Amino acid sequence: MNSAFSVIATIIFIAVVATLVIKKYNSVFVFMISGILVLLGFSIFTGTSVLGENTTGNVIVDVFAFTSNAFKSNVSGVGLILMMVTGYAVYMSHIGASTKLAYLATKPLSNIKNPYVVLSFLFVIGTLLKLVITSHAGLGMLLMAIAFPILTSLGISKLSAATVMIMCGFVDWGPNDSSAIFAAEKVVGMPIMKYFLTYQAKTAIALIIICAIFLPIYLRHMDKKTAKEGGAIEKSEKVENVNCPTIYAVLPVIPLVLITIFAFIPSINLDVVTANLIGMCFVFLLELIRRKDKKSVTSDFVVILKAMGESFANVVSILIGAAVFAQAIKLLGGITILSNGLATVKSAPFITMTLMSLITLFAGMLLGSGNASWYAFGPLVPDVTASMGVSTETIALPMQLSSGIGRCMSPVAGVVIAISGMAELEITDIVKRCSVPAVFMFICNMIVSYIVV
């Protein structure tokens, strides 16, 4: 295939898919069907099997066999991890443990008088809670109920407080995070704890510290600007405590603690699924002891199963569709041609890292989902890095983090829509207020990732 044609075809393919998703066509359907059509076209015109030597004997059947394999590998591998993690997280929310953890973590700050110092500390706490409350929308809504009233009661504008609630989830990190798991297990090819401790944690902590310094400076400036223009800042009442045993605040972190501890015990291999299963069994035991209605405790297992099913429908299905989509992009060859060209440029790794990260940043903005962005373009990284002779994590880490940053300034992101409704603010106003810190953190992400990796 002609090089120029390959690049043009790749760009057109990505543009068409992005347009359909932006127009609210189901992203999983678009990813999968568009990928299948490209794979069919490639197979028919070239006579080459997408399965290589593992062909079924017919190049057309091979396309559907490839899609079938995508189902099998993702459901039994990363998909199972994501479903189990989601089930545990939703169960923690169902019994009030997540809310208790957030309340106890933020309560001491309500006594500090300087509002922007509180803002900075609440931001850091929110990013740490993201380790165990991995849903950006879930974390945002929880913080809106607990931390948002603290900020607004101190005189910070609703718009700035809402910005903090959104930015708390700008880093998708930790051994329980779906995009981090995908980055480690499927893209980089290493255990999640090694990826987290060796690369991701260092970069994420540096970015959190930088953002914790930048946010109060920027938001204070914007609030002063609003006040000068005659904008009123309404104060709200502080939130009350939640009805849940205090000890339950430690329950959401059980899997994280277990994974971290056993990562340093080579004789025992504890994976993410097993850690979450241990946590579930322990919590069920506590609930059976605490609650008089034993039948209702057993019925809570349905909450976990439903959450796992929703995870399959909303997250794992994207993994499957994105796998077919990514294979189609690989066969079109445009990305490979561009990466080979960059390999000859001085300082190419940094340039490629920035360009590839811009793809997931803008995809996150357009799709409103960091997962959809990262799952779609993450599988391309190994081929790109192989042609350049650099490690996969060099490109994968900043790309993965950029997808979450892009989500923070997306008008169609679930977290932005939810928070705008809860704060009674216009979505466009929130997106504008979030854009400056998000763009600044993207730039910092490029610099920090290049230094760390």
N, C-alpha and C positions, 0 to 999 in steps of 0.2 A: 504494500500500500504506500502511495506517495506520502512523503513526510508532511508537506503542507496540507494535504487533504486530511491526513490523520489528525493533525492539530485542530483544523477547522471543524471536522466531524465531531471531535471530542467536545469542543466548546459549544457547538450547537446542541449536542445531546444533553449536556449539563444544563444549558440555558432552558431548553424545552422542559426538562424534568423540574427545574426550579420554578418555572412559570406555572406549571400545573399545580404544584404544591402550594404556591402562593395564592392561587385561585381556589384553594380549599378542597382540591381533590385529595382523596385519602393518600397519605404519603407512602404507606406500605404498598398499596396497590400500584401506585405510580412507579416506585422503585423497582418492584418485582416485574411488572408487565413490560415496562420499558427495557429493563435489563434482558428479559427473555427475548423480546423482539430483536434486540441488537445481537444477542448470542445466536439466534436463529438465522439472521441475515449473514453473520460471519460464517457460520457453519455451512450454509447452503452455497454461498459464493466462493468459499475457499476449499470446501470439502474437508476441512480440518475439524477434528473433534475437540470440544471444550474440555473433555476429560483426559485428553492425551492418550497415553497407552492403556488407560483403564476404560476404554470405550465399551459401550454395550453392543457395538456392532453396527450402529446406525447413528450418524451425526446429529440427526434431528431429535431422536430419542435421548441422545446424550445431553442435550440442553435441559430437558426436563429431569433427567437423572441428576444433573448438576444441581438443579433447584431442590430436588429431593434431598440430596446430600447436605445442602445448606440448612434445611429444616432439621435433619438428624443431628448434625454437628453442633448447631447453635442451641437447640433445645436440651440436648444432653450435656453440653459443656457449659459455656458462659451463661446460656439462658437459664439453666437450673440455678446457678449461683444468684443471678439477678432476681429470679422469682422468690427464692428463699429469703434473700435480704429484704425484699419488698414486703413479704409476708410478716417478717419479724417487726419491721418498722411500723407497719400499719397496726399490728397487734399492740405495740407499745403506745401508740396514739389512742387506740381503743380503750385501754385500761387507764389512761391518764398519765402514764409514766413519762412520756416525752414532754408533756405540759409541765409536770412537776419539776423535771430537770431544768427546763428553760426558766421556770419561775424562780427556782432557788439560785440559778446562775446569775440572774439579772437583779434580783431583789436588793442586794447590798448597794448597788449603784444608785438606787433611788434617793439615798441620803446625801449624795455628792451635789454641791450647789452649782458648780460650773457645768452648764449644759453640754458644752462641746467636748469636755473631758469624758462625761458620761457617754456621749455619742460614740467616741472613739473606743471606749471599753466595751460598749454594747456591740459594736461592730466586730471586735475581736472575739467576743463570746459567741456571737452568731456564726462566725466562720468556723469556730471550734465545734459548735453544735452540728454543723454541716457534716462532720465526720460520722455522726450517728443518725442524723435526720437527713438522709441523702436526697430527698425530693426537694428541689428548689422551691416549688410552689407550696409544698407542705411546710417547709421551714419558714417561708415568708409569711404564711397565714398564722402560724404559731407565734412568730415574733410580733405580728400585728396585734395579736390579742394580749401579749405580755409586755413587750419592750416598747412598742409604738406609744402607748399611753404615758410611759415614763418620760420619753423625749418631749412629747407635746406638752406635758404638764410642767416641764422646765422652761418652756417658752420657745422651743425649736419649732419651726414651721412644719405643717403637715407634709408639705412637699419634700422637705429635706429629710424628715423622719422616714417617709416612705422610701426615699432613695436609699437610706441606710438599710432598711429591711430587704430591699432587692439586692443591694451590693453584698450583703452577708453571704449570699450564695454564689458569688462570682467565681469561686474556686471549687471545681469538682475534684475533691481529693479524698484519700483514705481507702483502706482495704475493703470497705463496704460500698464504695461508690461504683455505680454501673459503668461509667465511662472510664474510670481508672482501671477497673477489672478488665474491660475490653482492651484497653491500651496495653496492659501487662500481658494478659494471657493470649490475645489474638494478634496483636500488632508487633509488640516488642519480643514476645516469646520468653517471658520469665515469670516466676511466681509473683503474685501481687504484692506480698510483703517486701520482697527484694526491690521491686520497682518503686514502691512507696517510700521505703527507708533510704534507698540509695539516691533516688532522683527526685521524686515528686514532693516529698515532705520538705526538703531543703528549699526548693523553688517556691512552693506554696507559702511556707512560713515567711520567706523574704518578701513575697508579694503582699501578704496580709499586713506585715509591719509597715510597708511603704504606704499601703492604702489607708491604714489606721492613722497615719500622719497626714496624708493628703486630704481625706474626706472632711475632717473638722475644719480645716483651713478653707477649703473650697465652699462647703455648705454654709459656713459662717459668713463668708463674703456674699453668697447668694441671698441669705436671709437679710443681711444689712441692706443689700441692694433693693430687695422687696420692700423693706420698711421705709426706705427713702422714697420709693415710688408710691407710698401710701397704702401698701398691702397690709391687711390685718393678720396677726398671728393669734389663733385661738388656742387657749389652754384647755386640756382635758383632764379628767379625773384619772388617778392611778388605778391600775388593775388590782382586783382582789385575788386572794390565794385560791388554789383549786382543791377540790375534795379528793385527795389521794394520799396514801401513806408516804411520809417523807423518804423512807428507805427505797421507795420505788424509783426515785430519781437515778439510782445507779443501774437500774435494769436495762435501759437502752444501750449502755456502753459495754455490757457483758461480752458480746461477740468480739468487739474491738479489743477488749482487754485480753481475752483468751487467745486471739490470733497473734497479738503482740508478744505475749508471754511465751507461747509455744514456738514462735519464730526463732527464739534464742535457745530452744531445746532441740537439738538435731535428732535426738533419738525418737521423738514423737512428731509425726507429720499431721498437723491439724489444718484442714482446709476451711474455707469460708462457709461452705454449706454445713459442715459438721459443727462449727462454732455457733452458728445461728440455731441449729437444732438443739444443741446443749442448752443454749439460752432459753429457747421456747419451753423445753421440759422443766427447767428450773422455775420459770415464771408460772407455768401451769400448776406446779406444786405449791407455790406461794398463794396463788389464787384459790386453790382448793382449801388451803388452811384458813385464809382470810374471809372468804365469802361463804355465807350460809347456804345459798342456793347453788348446790353442786352441779345441777343440770345446766344452769346458765354458763358455768365455767366451761363445761364440755362443749357447749354450743359456740363458745368463742373460737373454737378451732375452725369453724366455718368462715370466720372473719379472715383468718390466715389464708385459707384455701381460695376464697374469693379474691383476696389481694394478689395472690400468686397468679390467678387466672387473668386478672386485669393487667398484671405485669406482662404476661404473655401477649395479651392483645395490644398493649400500648408500647412496650419496650422490646421484648424479644422478637416480636413480629417485624419491627423495624430492623433489627439485626439481620433477620433472614432476607428481607427485601433489599437491604443495603449490600449484602454479600453478593447478590445477583447483579445489582447495579454497579458495584465496584469491579466485578469481573468484566462487565461490558465495557467500562472505561479502560481497563487494562488492554482488552483486545482491540479497541479503537486506536490505542497506541500514542495518543497525543501527549499524555502526561509523561510517558517514558521518553519521548523525543525531546520535550522541554527540559526534563531533568538531565538528560545526556548533554544537552547544550550548556546547561548551567554548570555541569561538572568541569567544563574547561575554563570557567570564569574564576578569577582570583577572589578569594573570600566567598566562594560559592555556597558553602554550608550555611552561612548566616543569611545570604540572599534567599536561598531555597527555603530555609526555615521560616523566614518572614513571609514569603509568597504563599507557601502552603498553609501557614497559620492564618493569613488573610482570607483564604478560602473558607476555612471553618468558622472564622469570625463572622464573615458576611452571611454564610449559610445559617449560622446560629441566629443572626438577626432576621433573616428572611423566613426561616422555618419556625422560629420561636422555640426551637428545641436544640439543646446542646448535644443530646444523644443522637438525634437524627443526622445532624451535621457531622459529628465525629464518626459514627458508624458508616456513613456513606463514603467518606474520604480517607479514614484511617487505614483501611486495607491497602491503599496505594503506597503507603510509606515504605514498606520493605523493598519494593522494586526501585523506588526513587533513591533510597539510601545505598542500595547495592550498586547502582550505576555510578554513584558519586564516591563510593569507598568510605562512607562514614557510618557510624553506629545508628541503628534504627531509632534509639531513644533521643538522639539529637534533634530529629524532626518531629517525632511522635509526641514528646512531652509538651512543647509549646503549642502544637496543634490541638492537643486534647484540652489544654487549659484555655485556649482562645475560644473554643466553641462555647464554653460556659460564660465567658466575658461577653461574647456577642449576644447571648440570650438576655443579658441584663438590659439591653437597649432595643429589644424587639417589641413592637406594639402588638404582636400576636402571641407572645410568650404567656403561658398560663400564670406565672407568678406576677407578671406586670398587670395582666387583666384582673387577677384576684385582688391584688393590693390597691389598684386604682379604685375598684368598687368598694372595698372596705374603708379606704381613706376618703372616699367621695371626691376624687380628683380626676381630671381629664387624663386619659392615657398619653396623649401627646405631650402634656406638661411633664409627666413622669419620665417619659423617654428622653426628653430634652435635658432634664436635670441629671439623669443617669449617664448621658452620653459622654460628658467630659471626663468623669472618673473612669468610665469603662475604656475609653480610648487611651487615657493616660496609663491605665493598668495593662492594656495590650502592649504598649511600647515598653513598659517595665518588664513584662513577661518575656519579650524578645531578648532583652538585655540580660536579665537574670538567668533565663534558660540557657543562653549561650555560654554564660560564665560557669553555671553549675554542671551542665552536661559536657 
